Amino acid sequence: MLQIDDEAVAALAQIGTIRITAEEVDGEVEISIDEVSEPSEGDEVIEHGEVRVFLDPAAVEVLDDQVLGVHAHGDHFHFSFEEQPA
């Protein structure tokens, strides 16, 4: 299951709730991240403290062994996905 990095919690609290979707395009997986207020039908909800992230079924599968990181850079944020530690 996707994990949320401890440092990402503060950034996500500023951003609000996000929804991550995955789609295969030309043999590559494209990840999209959107700010939302509610999950879509079939979404999995990941919680870390007061932060919630919604994942569509494809994203659940693709990001199963990843850790979500979010880093604030002035007026914008950078998202990262790293392998979970063994």
VENWOTA-V852557 format. One record per run of one state. SS is the DSSP state (@ for helix, = for strand, . for the rest). FROM is the first residue (numbers start at 1). LEN is the number of residues. If there is no record, write none. Layout:
# VENWOTA-V852557
ss=SS from=FROM len=LEN
ss=SS from=FROM len=LEN
This chain:
# VENWOTA-V852557
ss=. from=1 len=2
ss== from=3 len=2
ss=. from=5 len=1
ss=@ from=6 len=10
ss=. from=16 len=2
ss== from=18 len=8
ss=. from=26 len=2
ss== from=28 len=8
ss=. from=36 len=8
ss== from=44 len=5
ss=. from=49 len=2
ss== from=51 len=5
ss=. from=56 len=1
ss=@ from=57 len=6
ss=. from=63 len=3
ss== from=66 len=8
ss=. from=74 len=2
ss== from=76 len=8
ss=. from=84 len=3
